[in-house]
């Protein structure tokens, strides 16, 4: 696409049917950089995800990185409606049909918001949602300040399961490992993705080789969680937890992080300590933290969540 046409096109907010194309423009100079403010969170990422219900409003504001930043932004939506509040601020209204609706914002630099319209919780009939086994959520209130019964479930199909949720994590990584056909469903908190990205950055900054974190267990439906011996109010059933480790050699086990020639709980303790530091640095993301030795299901790893209060344990 010629730049002249793209510049003209970017003056307008556009709603296009289908999946919006990703336009490759080599225009990522500092003057084009911007962040996105959604709710109370500001994202510097070039790709992120949000999870909403049908008809829900999602306010989005552009935060320029430079006073010389171009004021001409293109808003390209693959569905839903965009309410205009100015060149740098819109309200996206979710359509009634669940699914993935990418929203692209650009002025040369490109940001993609992968918006998932969820299936409302009320659609869960008995223990199944469209045939997918979920089970029953506890009738007693959640003991976790920031984790409650999900408002809805993200529908996962082969077409969307590899969708990026952030620079280093995809939707598929958080899907429960229980055998099932498609569609699959999961609950997931945006705060968990933010915390995992921050932990990954902290691990790298501490000098450890880590191209990515392995998410061994993300969302666990209540029925699956109970079958594996999980707690009745496990943070996993609310989409707010992940069991993780580092596996750069792809052998299914945590790496030898302390260099003693062994892969054991001393290595998972290193991750535990880094995650504990992260909680102190980001109290808004504080949660439970578990340090695990090898079990019959998995080698040494840690549990991390965003329950809203500090809880620590070792198994």
C-alpha positions in Angstrom: 0.0 0.0 0.0 1.4 3.4 -1.0 2.1 5.7 2.0 0.1 8.6 0.4 -3.0 6.5 0.2 -2.5 5.1 3.7 -2.0 8.6 5.2 -5.3 9.7 3.6 -7.0 6.5 4.8 -5.7 6.9 8.4 -7.6 10.2 8.8 -10.8 8.3 9.3 -12.2 5.7 11.7 -13.1 2.6 9.7 -15.2 -0.3 10.5 -14.6 -3.2 8.1 -16.3 -6.6 7.9 -14.2 -9.8 8.6 -10.8 -9.9 10.0 -8.9 -6.7 9.6 -5.7 -7.0 7.6 -2.3 -6.3 9.2 -0.6 -3.6 7.3 3.2 -3.8 7.2 4.6 -0.3 7.3 8.3 0.5 8.0 7.4 3.7 9.9 8.3 2.9 13.5 10.3 6.0 14.2 10.0 7.4 17.7 7.7 10.2 16.5 5.1 7.5 15.7 5.2 5.6 19.0 2.1 5.6 21.3 0.6 3.6 24.1 -3.0 2.6 24.7 -5.0 3.3 27.9 -7.9 0.8 28.5 -9.6 1.2 31.8 -6.9 2.0 34.4 -4.2 0.1 32.5 -1.7 1.6 30.0 -0.3 -0.8 27.5 3.0 -0.3 25.6 2.6 -3.6 23.9 2.1 -3.8 20.1 -0.5 -6.6 20.7 -2.8 -7.2 23.6 -6.2 -8.8 24.4 -9.3 -7.8 26.2 -12.3 -9.9 27.2 -15.8 -8.4 27.2 -19.4 -9.5 27.2 -21.9 -8.9 24.3 -22.9 -5.3 24.2 -20.2 -4.2 26.6 -18.5 -0.8 26.2 -14.7 -0.7 26.0 -13.2 2.9 26.3 -9.8 3.2 24.5 -7.5 6.2 24.6 -4.3 6.8 22.7 -1.4 8.1 24.8 1.2 9.7 22.5 4.9 9.1 23.4 6.0 12.5 22.0 4.5 15.9 21.6 5.5 15.7 17.9 3.5 12.5 17.5 1.2 12.6 14.5 -2.4 13.4 15.3 -3.7 11.3 12.5 -4.7 7.8 13.7 -6.5 5.1 11.8 -9.0 2.9 13.8 -9.7 -0.3 11.9 -12.4 -2.5 13.5 -13.4 -6.0 12.3 -16.8 -5.8 14.1 -18.8 -4.0 16.7 -19.2 -0.2 16.8 -16.8 2.7 17.4 -18.2 5.7 19.1 -16.2 8.8 18.3 -14.9 10.9 21.2 -12.1 12.5 19.3 -9.1 11.5 17.2 -7.3 9.8 20.2 -10.3 8.4 22.1 -13.1 6.0 21.1 -15.6 3.7 22.8 -15.8 0.3 21.2 -19.2 -1.4 21.6 -19.1 -5.2 21.5 -21.5 -7.0 19.1 -23.9 -9.6 20.4 -22.2 -12.5 18.7 -19.3 -14.1 20.7 -16.0 -14.4 18.9 -12.7 -12.6 18.1 -12.9 -9.0 16.8 -9.4 -7.5 16.2 -9.1 -3.7 16.5 -6.1 -2.1 14.8 -5.0 1.4 15.7 -2.2 3.0 13.7 -0.4 6.2 12.7 2.5 4.5 11.2 3.2 2.5 14.4 0.6 -0.3 14.7 -1.2 -1.6 17.8 -3.6 -4.6 17.7 -6.2 -5.2 20.3 -7.5 -8.7 20.0 -11.0 -8.4 21.6 -12.8 -11.5 22.5 -16.6 -11.2 23.0 -17.3 -14.0 25.6 -20.2 -16.4 25.9 -22.1 -15.2 29.1 -21.9 -17.3 32.2 -25.6 -17.7 32.1 -25.3 -19.9 29.0 -23.7 -22.6 31.1 -26.4 -25.2 31.4 -25.9 -27.9 34.0 -22.2 -28.8 33.9 -21.6 -28.2 30.2 -21.3 -25.2 27.8 -22.1 -26.2 24.2 -20.9 -29.7 25.1 -17.7 -28.7 26.8 -17.4 -30.0 30.4 -17.0 -27.3 32.9 -18.8 -28.5 36.0 -20.4 -26.4 38.8 -18.9 -23.3 40.4 -19.0 -23.1 44.2 -22.2 -21.7 45.7 -20.2 -20.1 48.5 -18.5 -16.7 47.7 -15.0 -16.7 46.5 -12.5 -16.0 49.3 -10.3 -14.1 46.8 -10.7 -10.3 46.8 -10.1 -10.0 43.0 -11.3 -13.4 41.7 -15.0 -14.1 41.5 -17.3 -16.3 39.4 -16.5 -15.5 35.7 -18.8 -13.2 33.8 -18.3 -15.2 30.7 -16.2 -17.7 28.9 -13.9 -17.2 25.9 -14.8 -19.6 23.0 -11.7 -21.3 21.6 -11.7 -22.8 18.1 -8.8 -23.9 15.9 -9.1 -20.6 14.0 -8.5 -18.4 17.1 -6.5 -20.6 19.5 -3.1 -19.2 18.4 -4.2 -15.6 18.7 -1.7 -13.5 20.7 -2.9 -12.1 24.0 0.3 -10.2 24.6 3.9 -10.1 23.1 4.8 -13.5 24.6 1.5 -15.4 25.3 -1.2 -16.9 23.2 -4.8 -18.0 23.9 -4.0 -21.7 23.5 -1.5 -21.7 26.4 -4.3 -21.1 28.9 -6.8 -23.7 27.7 -7.4 -26.6 30.0 -5.6 -29.9 29.1 -8.7 -32.0 29.5 -9.5 -34.0 26.3 -12.4 -32.5 24.4 -13.6 -31.5 20.9 -13.9 -27.9 19.8 -15.2 -25.4 20.7 -13.4 -25.3 24.0 -14.0 -22.6 26.7 -11.9 -20.8 29.3 -12.0 -18.0 31.8 -9.0 -15.7 31.9 -8.1 -12.5 33.7 -6.2 -9.8 31.8 -4.3 -9.0 35.0 -2.8 -12.5 34.9 -1.3 -11.9 31.4 0.1 -8.6 32.6 1.7 -10.3 35.6 3.2 -13.0 33.5 4.7 -10.5 31.1 6.2 -8.6 34.0 7.7 -11.8 35.5 9.2 -12.8 32.2 10.9 -9.4 31.9 12.2 -9.7 35.4 13.6 -13.1 34.8 15.5 -11.9 31.7 16.7 -8.8 33.5 18.1 -11.0 36.3 20.3 -12.8 33.8 18.5 -16.0 33.1 17.9 -17.4 29.6 14.2 -17.4 29.1 12.7 -17.0 25.6 9.3 -17.7 27.1 7.6 -19.2 30.1 5.9 -22.6 29.8 2.3 -22.4 31.1 1.7 -26.0 32.2 -1.7 -25.2 33.6 -3.9 -22.1 33.1 -7.6 -22.2 33.3 -9.0 -25.3 35.0 -12.8 -25.9 34.9 -14.2 -26.8 38.4 -14.9 -30.4 37.3 -11.3 -30.9 36.0 -9.8 -29.1 38.9 -11.6 -31.3 41.5 -10.6 -34.4 39.7 -6.9 -33.4 40.0 -7.2 -32.7 43.7 -7.4 -28.9 43.3 -9.0 -26.7 46.0 -12.7 -25.9 45.8 -11.9 -22.2 45.3 -8.7 -22.6 43.4 -7.6 -19.5 41.6 -7.4 -21.6 38.4 -11.2 -22.0 38.2 -11.6 -18.2 38.0 -9.0 -17.8 35.3 -6.6 -16.0 37.5 -3.7 -18.5 37.9 -1.0 -20.3 36.0 1.5 -23.0 36.8 4.8 -22.1 35.1 8.4 -23.1 34.6 11.4 -22.3 32.2 12.2 -25.0 29.6 14.7 -23.6 27.1 15.9 -27.1 26.1 12.3 -28.3 25.5 12.7 -31.5 27.6 9.5 -31.0 29.6 11.4 -30.1 32.8 12.5 -26.9 34.5 16.0 -25.8 33.5 19.0 -25.9 35.7 18.8 -22.3 36.8 21.3 -22.4 39.6 24.0 -24.3 37.7 24.4 -27.2 40.1 23.9 -29.8 37.4 20.4 -30.8 38.6 16.9 -29.8 37.7 14.9 -29.7 40.9 13.0 -27.6 43.4 16.1 -25.4 44.0 15.5 -24.1 40.5 11.8 -23.5 41.0 12.7 -21.6 44.2 14.6 -19.1 42.1 11.4 -18.4 40.1 9.4 -18.3 43.4 11.8 -15.6 44.8 11.6 -13.5 41.6 7.8 -13.7 41.6 7.7 -12.8 45.3 9.8 -9.7 44.5 7.4 -8.8 41.7 4.4 -8.9 44.1 6.2 -6.3 46.3 6.9 -4.1 43.2 3.4 -4.4 41.9 0.9 -4.6 44.8 -2.0 -4.1 42.3 -1.2 -7.6 41.0 -0.5 -9.3 44.3 -1.6 -12.9 44.7 -0.9 -16.4 45.7 2.5 -18.0 45.1 3.3 -21.7 45.4 6.7 -23.5 45.1 6.4 -27.0 43.9 8.7 -30.0 43.8 8.2 -32.8 41.2 4.8 -34.5 41.2 3.3 -37.3 39.2 2.0 -34.8 36.7 4.8 -32.3 36.4 8.3 -31.5 37.4 9.3 -28.5 39.7 7.4 -25.3 38.9 5.7 -22.4 40.6 2.0 -21.3 40.8 1.3 -17.6 40.3 -2.0 -15.8 40.5 -3.8 -12.5 40.9 -6.2 -13.2 43.8 -5.7 -9.8 45.4 -3.9 -10.9 48.6 -0.5 -12.4 49.4 -0.6 -16.2 50.1 2.4 -18.4 50.1 2.9 -22.2 50.2 5.3 -25.0 49.4 4.5 -28.5 48.2 
